[in-house]
Amino acid sequence: MTAHYLTNQFLIAMPTLADSNFSQTVTLVCEHNAQGALGIVINRPMQMKLADVFEQLSLSAQDQPMREQPILQGGPVQPDRGFVIHRAGAKPWESTLVVSDSIHVTTSRDILNAMAEGRGPEQASMALGYAGWDAGQLEAEMAQNSWLNVPFDERILFGTPYENRWQAAAKLLGINLNTLSSQAGHA
């Protein structure tokens, strides 16, 4: 039997998911294997801006739209750790997780230095913290109908306003989350 892993998928929180960390969220699953899963919530902007991160790191950036980009609350685990979700590029960064051929997640400072200097990825979003699941935990939550999943779509991450991402991700499945029943069923 082949395991069904969800790397490079969006997890869409079901309307009945009451956990305040994940209620009405869309999470990009960056890694999922037999040991567990790591994901980053992509629709919870914080009051903090990228300019604040640059300032904390003593970096100077002139690109005003980039400076104003909100930092995402990526999840409840290690909320002081930064993750840059970005399009794959020719430049290798010091510490990058390859999610797919088109999307990577980098945790090293070199990418932030490059972004501040205007040499970073064309499209990127930064999050603090991540969502983590132990071995079998995400599979159990899927079986309990806590989440829907759909393949990653960069239009949601890079082109959809934060407040519309939850519904937009569900629409990739042809689902209106407002019409879902709170009852779960299994065949």
Backbone as CSV, one residue per row, in Angstrom:
resi,resn,N_x,N_y,N_z,CA_x,CA_y,CA_z,C_x,C_y,C_z
1,MET,0.843,-1.193,0.000,0.000,0.000,0.000,0.885,1.252,0.000
2,THR,0.602,2.187,-0.859,1.361,3.425,-0.967,0.729,4.478,-0.066
3,ALA,1.562,5.163,0.702,1.062,6.220,1.589,0.628,7.411,0.754
4,HIS,-0.413,8.101,1.222,-0.914,9.293,0.545,-0.440,10.511,1.335
5,TYR,0.580,11.171,0.827,1.113,12.343,1.501,0.608,13.612,0.833
6,LEU,0.553,14.684,1.597,-0.094,15.917,1.156,0.880,17.068,0.898
7,THR,2.165,16.784,0.709,3.118,17.840,0.370,2.638,18.553,-0.887
8,ASN,2.764,19.885,-0.895,2.369,20.738,-2.016,0.850,20.768,-2.202
9,GLN,0.136,20.627,-1.117,-1.324,20.727,-1.125,-1.731,21.838,-0.170
10,PHE,-2.900,22.389,-0.412,-3.523,23.280,0.564,-4.402,22.437,1.466
11,LEU,-4.334,22.711,2.763,-5.319,22.201,3.708,-6.304,23.333,3.941
12,ILE,-7.562,23.052,3.752,-8.617,24.038,3.929,-9.401,23.629,5.172
13,ALA,-9.387,24.480,6.189,-10.086,24.147,7.438,-11.587,24.049,7.171
14,MET,-12.182,22.974,7.631,-13.636,22.827,7.533,-14.289,23.871,8.444
15,PRO,-15.481,24.333,8.108,-16.152,25.344,8.941,-16.341,24.902,10.388
16,THR,-16.370,23.603,10.626,-16.568,23.084,11.978,-15.285,23.010,12.800
17,LEU,-14.131,23.269,12.188,-12.860,23.216,12.912,-12.795,24.388,13.884
18,ALA,-12.865,24.075,15.175,-12.992,25.118,16.199,-11.660,25.592,16.775
19,ASP,-10.575,24.886,16.529,-9.273,25.279,17.058,-8.949,26.692,16.580
20,SER,-8.762,27.620,17.510,-8.550,29.028,17.147,-7.298,29.231,16.298
21,ASN,-6.329,28.314,16.382,-5.132,28.420,15.548,-5.420,28.153,14.068
22,PHE,-6.509,27.424,13.802,-6.754,26.971,12.432,-8.150,27.255,11.900
23,SER,-9.007,27.851,12.676,-10.358,28.161,12.214,-10.294,29.044,10.964
24,GLN,-10.954,28.615,9.912,-11.041,29.333,8.633,-9.675,29.642,8.027
25,THR,-8.768,28.680,8.096,-7.432,28.882,7.536,-7.216,28.061,6.270
26,VAL,-6.206,28.507,5.522,-5.650,27.748,4.409,-4.181,27.557,4.764
27,THR,-3.729,26.314,4.733,-2.363,25.981,5.104,-1.676,25.296,3.933
28,LEU,-0.507,25.794,3.560,0.308,25.135,2.541,1.106,24.037,3.238
29,VAL,0.902,22.787,2.823,1.669,21.677,3.383,3.025,21.661,2.674
30,CYS,4.067,21.987,3.439,5.418,22.091,2.885,6.151,20.761,2.900
31,GLU,5.805,19.919,3.855,6.433,18.604,3.954,5.483,17.675,4.698
32,HIS,5.305,16.470,4.163,4.454,15.459,4.807,5.042,14.099,4.468
33,ASN,5.357,13.349,5.508,5.912,12.010,5.316,5.524,11.150,6.518
34,ALA,6.122,9.992,6.650,5.766,9.073,7.732,6.068,9.642,9.113
35,GLN,6.987,10.600,9.211,7.342,11.188,10.506,6.394,12.310,10.930
36,GLY,5.607,12.854,10.011,4.686,13.936,10.356,4.572,14.932,9.220
37,ALA,4.112,16.131,9.567,3.887,17.152,8.535,4.237,18.534,9.073
38,LEU,4.603,19.416,8.135,4.876,20.809,8.434,4.130,21.635,7.399
39,GLY,3.394,22.642,7.882,2.654,23.516,6.984,2.740,24.952,7.450
40,ILE,2.372,25.872,6.558,2.373,27.295,6.874,1.012,27.868,6.502
41,VAL,0.357,28.486,7.480,-0.928,29.133,7.253,-0.681,30.366,6.379
42,ILE,-1.469,30.509,5.311,-1.207,31.586,4.346,-2.288,32.674,4.327
43,ASN,-3.221,32.639,5.263,-4.281,33.652,5.216,-4.509,34.367,6.546
44,ARG,-3.477,34.454,7.358,-3.571,35.170,8.629,-2.503,36.261,8.711
45,PRO,-2.757,37.429,8.092,-1.766,38.509,8.178,-1.698,39.068,9.593
46,MET,-0.502,39.421,10.006,-0.290,40.017,11.324,-0.238,41.540,11.163
47,GLN,-0.169,42.245,12.260,0.011,43.695,12.224,1.428,44.058,11.801
48,MET,2.329,43.113,11.872,3.731,43.327,11.529,3.914,43.337,10.014
49,LYS,4.793,44.205,9.532,5.116,44.320,8.106,6.543,43.833,7.859
50,LEU,6.853,43.561,6.600,8.203,43.132,6.244,9.221,44.196,6.636
51,ALA,8.837,45.464,6.584,9.735,46.552,7.003,10.166,46.370,8.452
52,ASP,9.267,45.861,9.313,9.610,45.626,10.719,10.683,44.549,10.849
53,VAL,10.576,43.509,10.028,11.576,42.437,10.042,12.916,42.985,9.560
54,PHE,12.879,43.748,8.460,14.120,44.339,7.955,14.770,45.211,9.031
55,GLU,13.966,46.000,9.715,14.496,46.880,10.760,15.130,46.069,11.889
56,GLN,14.461,44.992,12.321,15.002,44.149,13.392,16.336,43.533,12.993
57,LEU,16.515,43.276,11.693,17.749,42.662,11.202,18.760,43.700,10.708
58,SER,18.458,44.976,10.942,19.318,46.090,10.499,19.551,46.075,8.994
59,LEU,18.489,45.769,8.253,18.551,45.779,6.793,17.774,46.989,6.286
60,SER,18.240,47.558,5.211,17.570,48.709,4.604,16.989,48.293,3.266
61,ALA,15.692,48.519,3.085,15.030,48.193,1.823,14.278,49.416,1.326
62,GLN,14.421,49.709,0.042,13.781,50.889,-0.539,12.443,50.577,-1.196
63,ASP,12.207,49.331,-1.577,10.983,48.948,-2.284,9.787,49.062,-1.339
64,GLN,8.997,50.143,-1.475,7.905,50.423,-0.547,6.812,49.350,-0.551
65,PRO,6.344,48.852,-1.712,5.337,47.794,-1.668,5.815,46.552,-0.904
66,MET,7.082,46.199,-1.094,7.619,45.046,-0.371,7.691,45.348,1.127
67,ARG,8.107,46.539,1.487,8.216,46.931,2.896,6.848,46.861,3.588
68,GLU,5.782,47.148,2.858,4.431,47.173,3.425,3.758,45.804,3.456
69,GLN,4.402,44.806,2.884,3.814,43.465,2.843,3.645,42.925,4.258
70,PRO,2.425,42.496,4.616,2.213,41.939,5.958,2.953,40.609,6.149
71,ILE,3.356,40.375,7.372,3.914,39.084,7.769,2.737,38.186,8.133
72,LEU,2.812,36.927,7.740,1.743,35.983,8.042,1.999,35.284,9.370
73,GLN,0.924,34.981,10.058,0.996,34.140,11.250,0.943,32.706,10.729
74,GLY,2.118,32.112,10.546,2.226,30.825,9.864,1.754,29.630,10.657
75,GLY,1.622,29.779,11.961,1.172,28.678,12.799,1.663,28.862,14.219
76,PRO,1.180,28.001,15.109,1.479,28.179,16.531,2.849,27.671,16.985
77,VAL,3.561,26.920,16.145,4.844,26.347,16.532,5.967,27.318,16.151
78,GLN,6.861,27.585,17.090,8.007,28.483,16.911,7.605,29.804,16.234
79,PRO,6.732,30.576,16.878,6.244,31.816,16.265,7.307,32.905,16.096
80,ASP,8.510,32.654,16.565,9.594,33.622,16.377,10.501,33.230,15.207
81,ARG,10.197,32.127,14.547,11.020,31.651,13.431,10.382,32.064,12.101
82,GLY,11.193,32.618,11.203,10.694,33.102,9.924,10.817,32.089,8.803
83,PHE,9.802,32.103,7.933,9.747,31.242,6.757,9.370,32.108,5.562
84,VAL,10.173,32.062,4.509,9.853,32.796,3.291,9.378,31.781,2.257
85,ILE,8.113,31.892,1.877,7.546,31.047,0.826,7.756,31.811,-0.481
86,HIS,8.379,31.167,-1.456,8.706,31.893,-2.686,8.724,30.967,-3.891
87,ARG,8.638,31.600,-5.045,8.780,30.849,-6.291,10.201,30.306,-6.380
88,ALA,10.312,29.127,-6.948,11.630,28.535,-7.173,12.396,29.415,-8.148
89,GLY,13.673,29.512,-7.936,14.511,30.323,-8.821,15.848,29.665,-9.037
90,ALA,16.664,30.314,-9.832,17.983,29.776,-10.146,18.937,29.890,-8.962
91,LYS,18.715,30.896,-8.095,19.636,31.130,-6.987,19.369,30.156,-5.847
92,PRO,20.389,29.448,-5.389,20.218,28.593,-4.208,20.392,29.415,-2.924
93,TRP,19.562,29.165,-1.942,19.656,29.834,-0.649,20.262,28.850,0.346
94,GLU,20.742,29.348,1.459,21.456,28.507,2.427,20.588,27.395,3.006
95,SER,19.327,27.688,3.308,18.474,26.683,3.934,17.082,26.714,3.310
96,THR,16.881,25.862,2.314,15.625,25.853,1.571,15.020,24.462,1.560
97,LEU,13.721,24.416,1.778,12.935,23.197,1.651,12.234,23.262,0.304
98,VAL,12.477,22.292,-0.543,11.833,22.237,-1.851,10.459,21.593,-1.666
99,VAL,9.415,22.397,-1.827,8.051,21.896,-1.702,7.637,21.253,-3.022
100,SER,7.981,21.911,-4.134,7.699,21.398,-5.475,8.696,22.040,-6.433
101,ASP,8.565,21.741,-7.712,9.435,22.363,-8.711,9.215,23.869,-8.784
102,SER,8.032,24.336,-8.362,7.715,25.758,-8.512,7.711,26.550,-7.207
103,ILE,7.644,25.879,-6.059,7.536,26.613,-4.788,8.527,26.063,-3.768
104,HIS,9.221,26.986,-3.103,10.206,26.636,-2.080,9.915,27.437,-0.811
105,VAL,10.460,26.954,0.310,10.387,27.670,1.576,11.804,27.787,2.116
106,THR,12.230,29.029,2.373,13.592,29.283,2.839,13.552,29.891,4.232
107,THR,14.447,29.420,5.100,14.490,29.891,6.490,15.774,30.636,6.824
108,SER,16.679,30.776,5.873,17.954,31.425,6.164,17.896,32.927,5.884
109,ARG,18.764,33.655,6.587,18.780,35.115,6.491,19.207,35.618,5.108
110,ASP,19.942,34.817,4.359,20.443,35.285,3.067,19.330,35.710,2.120
111,ILE,18.182,35.055,2.202,17.080,35.440,1.315,16.516,36.807,1.717
112,LEU,16.475,37.089,3.018,15.992,38.400,3.473,16.968,39.504,3.085
113,ASN,18.270,39.229,3.182,19.278,40.193,2.719,19.055,40.509,1.246
114,ALA,18.862,39.470,0.441,18.657,39.648,-0.994,17.362,40.405,-1.277
115,MET,16.303,40.100,-0.538,15.037,40.807,-0.729,15.197,42.292,-0.419
116,ALA,15.890,42.598,0.664,16.091,44.000,1.044,16.894,44.739,-0.021
117,GLU,17.814,44.037,-0.668,18.668,44.648,-1.698,18.043,44.598,-3.090
118,GLY,16.825,44.046,-3.188,16.165,43.957,-4.490,16.646,42.807,-5.353
119,ARG,17.329,41.819,-4.746,17.847,40.661,-5.480,17.115,39.377,-5.113
120,GLY,16.026,39.488,-4.389,15.305,38.310,-3.917,14.373,37.737,-4.957
121,PRO,13.610,36.738,-4.569,12.640,36.133,-5.488,11.617,37.176,-5.945
122,GLU,11.126,36.979,-7.175,10.134,37.920,-7.708,8.879,37.956,-6.852
123,GLN,8.436,36.807,-6.408,7.261,36.753,-5.542,7.601,35.931,-4.306
124,ALA,7.303,36.520,-3.151,7.600,35.860,-1.879,6.646,36.370,-0.819
125,SER,6.430,35.534,0.169,5.597,35.902,1.307,6.278,35.353,2.547
126,MET,6.336,36.145,3.612,7.017,35.714,4.826,6.014,35.405,5.924
127,ALA,6.284,34.332,6.654,5.450,33.928,7.779,6.325,33.724,9.004
128,LEU,5.736,33.942,10.168,6.381,33.600,11.436,5.632,32.418,12.024
129,GLY,6.377,31.372,12.338,5.777,30.178,12.912,5.282,29.225,11.839
130,TYR,4.943,28.019,12.299,4.433,27.003,11.377,3.455,26.098,12.113
131,ALA,2.772,25.282,11.331,1.879,24.266,11.878,2.603,22.933,11.765
132,GLY,2.573,22.163,12.820,3.250,20.877,12.809,2.337,19.757,13.275
133,TRP,2.497,18.587,12.675,1.734,17.408,13.048,2.700,16.259,13.269
134,ASP,2.505,15.497,14.324,3.300,14.299,14.577,2.889,13.190,13.613
135,ALA,3.630,12.112,13.597,3.329,10.973,12.730,1.876,10.529,12.922
136,GLY,1.144,10.445,11.829,-0.239,9.979,11.848,-1.274,11.003,12.290
137,GLN,-0.844,12.114,12.854,-1.787,13.110,13.381,-2.604,13.776,12.270
138,LEU,-1.946,14.209,11.210,-2.674,14.852,10.118,-3.621,13.855,9.452
139,GLU,-3.173,12.632,9.270,-4.033,11.605,8.678,-5.290,11.407,9.524
140,ALA,-5.119,11.409,10.859,-6.276,11.259,11.754,-7.223,12.455,11.631
141,GLU,-6.663,13.659,11.538,-7.499,14.855,11.386,-8.239,14.841,10.052
142,MET,-7.595,14.339,9.013,-8.265,14.215,7.714,-9.429,13.223,7.825
143,ALA,-9.205,12.108,8.512,-10.257,11.098,8.676,-11.427,11.626,9.504
144,GLN,-11.155,12.604,10.373,-12.208,13.221,11.195,-12.898,14.382,10.476
145,ASN,-12.574,14.571,9.209,-13.159,15.644,8.396,-12.870,17.038,8.933
146,SER,-11.666,17.235,9.478,-11.267,18.569,9.932,-10.795,19.430,8.771
147,TRP,-10.315,18.782,7.715,-9.686,19.485,6.594,-10.184,18.953,5.260
148,LEU,-10.190,19.836,4.272,-10.265,19.462,2.864,-8.866,19.679,2.309
149,ASN,-8.524,19.005,1.229,-7.238,19.283,0.610,-7.405,19.429,-0.887
150,VAL,-6.549,20.255,-1.464,-6.550,20.525,-2.896,-5.106,20.855,-3.280
151,PRO,-4.684,20.512,-4.496,-3.327,20.859,-4.903,-3.068,22.365,-4.788
152,PHE,-1.842,22.708,-4.410,-1.398,24.091,-4.286,-1.681,24.844,-5.580
153,ASP,-2.139,26.071,-5.455,-2.366,26.955,-6.599,-1.733,28.294,-6.255
154,GLU,-0.696,28.666,-6.998,0.040,29.890,-6.662,-0.820,31.146,-6.782
155,ARG,-1.908,31.100,-7.544,-2.799,32.269,-7.643,-3.415,32.602,-6.290
156,ILE,-3.652,31.590,-5.468,-4.201,31.828,-4.126,-3.143,32.513,-3.268
157,LEU,-1.910,31.999,-3.289,-0.832,32.541,-2.455,-0.384,33.927,-2.909
158,PHE,-0.207,34.121,-4.206,0.390,35.364,-4.680,-0.599,36.362,-5.282
159,GLY,-1.850,35.960,-5.503,-2.763,36.863,-6.179,-4.110,37.097,-5.525
160,THR,-4.391,36.407,-4.427,-5.701,36.525,-3.790,-5.560,37.257,-2.457
161,PRO,-6.423,38.246,-2.200,-6.367,38.937,-0.905,-6.510,37.932,0.255
162,TYR,-5.826,38.224,1.349,-5.798,37.304,2.499,-7.194,36.877,2.934
163,GLU,-8.109,37.851,3.036,-9.447,37.570,3.552,-10.285,36.701,2.612
164,ASN,-9.842,36.522,1.368,-10.591,35.705,0.404,-9.969,34.333,0.167
165,ARG,-8.826,34.062,0.751,-8.095,32.833,0.434,-8.813,31.558,0.877
166,TRP,-9.473,31.587,2.021,-10.155,30.388,2.531,-11.239,29.954,1.553
167,GLN,-12.100,30.882,1.176,-13.177,30.565,0.230,-12.610,30.254,-1.156
168,ALA,-11.587,31.002,-1.589,-11.005,30.796,-2.917,-10.388,29.400,-3.033
169,ALA,-9.712,28.946,-1.986,-9.122,27.605,-2.015,-10.216,26.540,-2.108
170,ALA,-11.299,26.720,-1.368,-12.412,25.769,-1.425,-13.055,25.763,-2.811
171,LYS,-13.112,26.924,-3.445,-13.708,27.004,-4.790,-12.904,26.200,-5.805
172,LEU,-11.606,25.967,-5.533,-10.815,25.107,-6.411,-11.412,23.704,-6.461
173,LEU,-12.122,23.331,-5.398,-12.805,22.037,-5.329,-14.264,22.141,-5.769
174,GLY,-14.700,23.363,-6.094,-16.104,23.570,-6.453,-17.005,23.639,-5.236
175,ILE,-16.443,24.019,-4.084,-17.189,24.017,-2.824,-17.383,25.432,-2.306
176,ASN,-18.594,25.707,-1.851,-18.892,26.935,-1.119,-18.931,26.532,0.354
177,LEU,-17.959,26.993,1.137,-17.850,26.577,2.541,-19.056,26.987,3.372
178,ASN,-19.778,28.008,2.943,-20.949,28.447,3.697,-22.111,27.474,3.607
179,THR,-22.068,26.563,2.637,-23.188,25.633,2.456,-22.894,24.232,2.982
180,LEU,-21.715,24.023,3.584,-21.370,22.693,4.083,-22.104,22.364,5.371
181,SER,-22.499,21.120,5.500,-23.148,20.646,6.720,-22.108,20.430,7.799
182,SER,-22.509,20.556,9.049,-21.603,20.274,10.156,-21.542,18.775,10.461
183,GLN,-22.348,17.989,9.773,-22.374,16.544,9.968,-21.313,15.876,9.086
184,ALA,-20.598,14.934,9.637,-19.601,14.192,8.888,-20.120,12.804,8.587
185,GLY,-19.729,12.274,7.460,-20.152,10.916,7.113,-19.002,10.159,6.475
186,HIS,-19.024,8.857,6.636,-18.009,7.997,6.035,-18.714,6.835,5.348
187,ALA,-18.235,6.485,4.167,-18.816,5.351,3.442,-18.058,4.101,3.774
